Amino acid sequence: MKKHWRLVQVSIAILCLAATLIAAESAWKWSGSYGNKTVEMLIIGDIQVHSRRPDPATAFVHMRETLNKADLVYANLEGLLVKSVGTKIDIPDKPEWTHPGPDGVKALKPANVKVVGVANNVASGRENILKSLSVLDANGIVHTGAGKNLEEAHKPAIVERKGVKIGFLQYTARWYQDKDMIATAAEPGVAKIASRDGITIDPGDLEQLRNDIRKLRSQVDIVVVSHHNRDGSTPVQFGGVKGTSAGNDRTKSEEYQKQFAHLALDTGADLVFGHGTHTVQGVEMYKGKPILYAIGHSNFDQPGYEKSRDGLVVRVVIQGKNILRVSFVPVTRDDNNDVLMLDPSSTEGAKVVQMVKDRSTTPPALKVEGQEVVFMDKAATTSSSKSNKQ
């Protein structure tokens, strides 16, 4: 009898595991019905598909169906697609870092990642930056945030889906040596947004941001702006003048992040988000427009970051020139370092949702609807208004 009961228990455990795996492999069930004319975009956290992963194509094994059902997927590409020379050499001022290598791009196409931002602190070495961009170009992946000179680094990525043009701009507030990374009028590099104290932003960078958004605004229907958070800056970022920290807690947004986001939205952006802290931060609705201050990791294979698992997948529903809905789903990574989406009503998912609430200075209403957390829903607001008038 005991043996029989043991077999029953084992069988149930196997069935539960199988059901979990099937659910993980199938497309996520988003709520709401918007018709074929709307564009559904997913924004995912930092991607770094390292050479230690035997097969780069397995990077999004649990999310592939979800990503491929989206009309567009955007992410911050954390790492250069060049062959690694080794620690202490790839980025001299970040000795534990090694570049993912050109095979990292093999993870992007199967996961429907068609546009990436490349302005971040690990885009180091002018020649390497250009080599990495050439790998993206050869694979038909549009990019923003870096280029052969200042003008190219500030050039937006523009993608059209179902007649809707979406433009992307990306900047980094964290870097190492200017001479290795920052784009100039004649030299390749990344686009920057400098804050030495975590409170103020370089006026010249603010003016550049305004100009970039104004120029892009006239070319597209939707403008998405993101930046790599500074985390108190690196020890060598500002040469002999050490950057100060407005706070040492990476879970909290610094004042400059709010200034950056508010200015971007006031100038004409439709959505702003941040990345690079290796954590999830708070969210905000600013004048009816969404801000996600840090969305954490997506697939991140770099050794040493195994415990930084929290992240968000952001869903943006677009109709014409309007964002109808913004929602998110918490994510984590399993023991194989593969990303898993979490039902926000589950124990682990609810913990991440609570993190977002606790880390929001002025938390908007976050409503769990089905398997997602609704952050902004203009369609529901419009529908409710019509109903009240009737």
N, C-alpha and C positions, 0 to 999 in steps of 0.2 A: 504493500500500500504506500509506504514511504517513497519507494523508488518511483512508483507511478506518479505520485504528487510532485516529486522532484522533476520528472520529465515534463509534466504539465507546466511547472514554473519556468523551466528552461525554454519550452516552446513559446510561452507567452512573451518572455524576454526577447527571444529572437524575432517574433512577429512585431513587437514594439520597435525594435531597432530597425527592422526592414521598413516599417511605416515611416519612421523618422527620416531614413535615408531617401526614400522615395519622395517625401515632401520636400527635402532639401534640394533634390535634383530637379523638381518641377518648378514651373514659373510661379512667382509670388502672386497671391491673389490680392490685387488692388481693389479698393472700393470705388464706387461711382462709375457712371456710364456717360461718356462725353461724345461719342460718335467718331466717325472716321476722319473728320476734318481737324480735330485737335491733335497737337503734337505732345507726346509724352516723353519727357527727358529725365534721365537719371543722372544725378551727380554723386560720385563716390569719392571716398577719402584717398589719402596718399597711396600710390601704387609703387612698389619697388620689387620687381620680380628678379631675384638674385640668381647668380650662376650656380649656387648650391642646390637649387631646385632642379632635379634631373630632367624634367620635362616642363618647360615654361607654359605650355598649353594647358597644364592642369591647374594653373593659378586660381581660376574662378570656377572650379568644377561644380561647386554647389550653387553658384549664382548664374551660370551660363544661360540657362533658359530665360531667367528673369531679364538679364541684360540684353539678350537678343530680341526680346519682345518689345523693348523700348525703341522709340524712333531715333534716339540719340543718347549717347553716354559720354559724359565729360569727367575728367579726373586730373589731379595734379600728378605729374610723372616725376617721382622722387628718385632721381638717379640717372646718370648718363649712359646711353646705349653704346658704350665703347669698351673695348677690352680692358680689364683691370690689370694694372701693373702691380698693385699690392698695397697693403696698409702702409701708412706714413708717406706714400707717394701719390696715390690718386688724389687725395686732398691733404696737403702737408699739415694744415692746421686742424685737421680732424683725423688723427692717425689711425683710428679704428675702422675707418670707412673704406669700402672697396666698391668700385662701380659695378653695376649689374651685368654689363656687356651687351653686345648687339642682339643676342638671343632673347633679351627681355621683351623685344617688340613682338615676339611670337605669342605672347600672352594677350596682347591687346586686340588683335583682329578677331580671334574666335570669341572674344567677350564683347564685341560690338563697341569697343572704345575707339571712336572715330575722331575725337578731338581732345587734346591734352594741353595743360599749361606746363611750362618748363622753367618758370622763374622760381627758383628755390635755392636754399643754401648749399646744396650738394652739386649744383651745376658749376663745376670748377674747372678752369683751364680753357682758355679761349678756343684753342684748336679742337679740344674735346667737345665743347659745346656745339661747334659747327658740324663735327662728325656725327654727333648724336642727332642733330636736326636732319642731316642727310639720310639717316636710317629711317626716321619718321616719314620723310618725303618719299623715299623709295617704296614705302609701304602704304602710301595714301592716307596717312594720319595727319590731320591738320593740327597746327600748334600755335601757341602765342606765349609771349614772355621772354623770348630770346631771339637773337638774330645776328647778322654780320656787322651791324652797327646800331647806334641808338635808335634810328628811325625804324629799322627792322625789328628790334627788340620790343618796340611799342606798337607794332602792327597787330591788329586784332586777328583772331581766327573767326571766320564767318562761315556758317553752315546753313544750308537751306533744307528744310523738311516740309513737305506738303504746302509749298508756297510761302512758308514762314521763314524769314531770315533771322538767325540768332547769332549775335556777336559776342565774343569772349575776350576779356583782357585779364592779364595776370601780372602781379608784381611780387617782389620778395622784400621783406623788411629785415631779413637775416641773411648774412653772407660772411665770407672770410676776407681775403685780400681783394681790394678793388682791382688791382692789376691783373688778377686771374679771372675775374668774374663780371664786373660791371661794364655794360656796354657804353661806349663813347661814340662821338660823331664819326670816328674812323675805325674803331676796333669792336670786334664781336663781344657779346656778353649778354647779361640778363637785365631786365627792367627792374628798377629798385623803387622802394618807398622808405626813406630813412627816418628813423626816430631814435635819438640817442638816449632819451629818458623814459620812453614808454608813455609819454604824455603828449608831447608836441611832435609835429612832422615837418621836415624840411620844406620851407615855402616853395622852393623851386620844384620839388617833387609833387607838391599839391597842384601847382599850376600845370605841370605836365599831365597829371591825372585828369584835371578838368578838360584840357585840350584833347586828350585821347578819347574821353567819353563823348564830348561834343561832336567830334569828328565821326565817331562810330555811330552815334545816335541817328544821324541823317542817312545812314546806309542800311540799317536793319530795323526789324520790328521789336526785338527783345535784346536787351543788353545785360550780360552777366559779368560781374567783376569779382575777382578773387585775389587774395594775397596770402603769402607765406608768413605766418606770424613770427615776430622777432625773438620771443622768449628771453628778453633781457639783453639781447645782442651777443655776439661772439667776442672772445677776448681780444681779437685782432681786427675786428670789423672797422673801427674808426681810427686805426693807426695808434698814435701816441695818446689819444684821448679815449679813455675807456668809457663805453656805454654804461649807463646806470640802469637799474631795474626799478620799475614802478611797483614791482611785486614779484616774489619768487614762486608763486603758485600758478602752474601752467593750466590749471582748470579755470582760472579767472581771466576774463578779458581785460587787457590794459586799455587805458583811456585813449591812446592813439588809434587803437583798433576801431573804437566807436567813432572817432573823428573821421577816420578814413571811410568807414561805411556810410556815415551820414552824408559826407561830402559827395561820395559817389552817387548815392541815391538822389540827392538834391540836384546834381548836375545832369541826371537823366538815366542812370542805371535802373534796372528793374529788380535786380536781386544781387545781394552781396554775400559771399561766404569766405571763411578762412580755413587754413590748414597748416600743418607743420608743427603743432604743439605736441603731437603724439597723444593727445587727449581730446575729449569732447568738452566743448564749452557751451555757454548759454545761447539763447536765441532772442530776437527782438522784432517787433513790428514797428517800423518807423514811417510815419505818415502813410500808412497803408501798404508799405513795401517790406518784404522779408529780409532779415539778416540772420545768418547762422555763423557765429563767431569762430567756431572750429569744429570740423566734422570728423576729426580723428583719422584712423587708419582704414584702408581697405586691405588689399593683399600687400603684406610688407615682410619680405624675406630676409632683410638685412640682419645678420647676427647681432644679438644684444637687445633686440626689441620684442622678444617673444612675449613679454608680460604686458606690453602696451596693446591691448586687444580691442578696446572700445572704439566704436565708430558709428557713423550714420550713413544710410543710403537715402538720398533726398530725391523725392519724386516731384517734378514740376509739370503741371498740365497747362499747355499754352493754346490759346485760340486767337488767331489773328495777331493783333498787337497787344494782347492782354494775357497776363498770367492768371488763370482761373483758380488754381489750387496748388498749394505747396504742402507736402507731408513728408514724414520720414519714418524709417524703420531702423531700429538698433541692430548693430552687427557685432560679432565677436570672431575669434579664430579658433579652430580646433587644434588638436595635437599635431596635425600635419601642416599647420600654419595656413590652412584654407579658410576662407571667409564663410561664415554662416550668418544668415539673416535670422533675427529673433522675433517671434511674435511679441509685440509690446505688452500683451497681457500675461505672458509667461513670467516666472520669477526672475530670470536673468534679464529678460527684455525690460521688465518694469523697473529694474534697478537703473538701467541706462536712461530710461525716460525720466526717472526721478532726478538723475544727475543733471539733465538738461534743465529741468525746472529749477533746481536748487542753484544752478550756476547762471541763471538769467536774472539780470538786475531788475527788469520790469517784465516778468514772464507773461506772455500772452496766453490766452486760453488754449490748452493743448488737449485735444479730444481724441481718445482712442476709438477709431472707427474700423471695424474688421481687423485687418492685420497691419494697420498703419496708424501713425499719430498725425492727425490733421493740425497743421500749423496756420494755414491761411486757406479760406474757401470762399472766393467771391461768388461762385456759382450758387452755393447754398444761401449766401446773403441775398443775392438777387432774387432767388426763388422765394425766400422768406418774405422779402419786401413786397413782391407781387401778391403773395398769399394774403398779407395783412391789408393791402389795398382793396382786395376783393371782399 
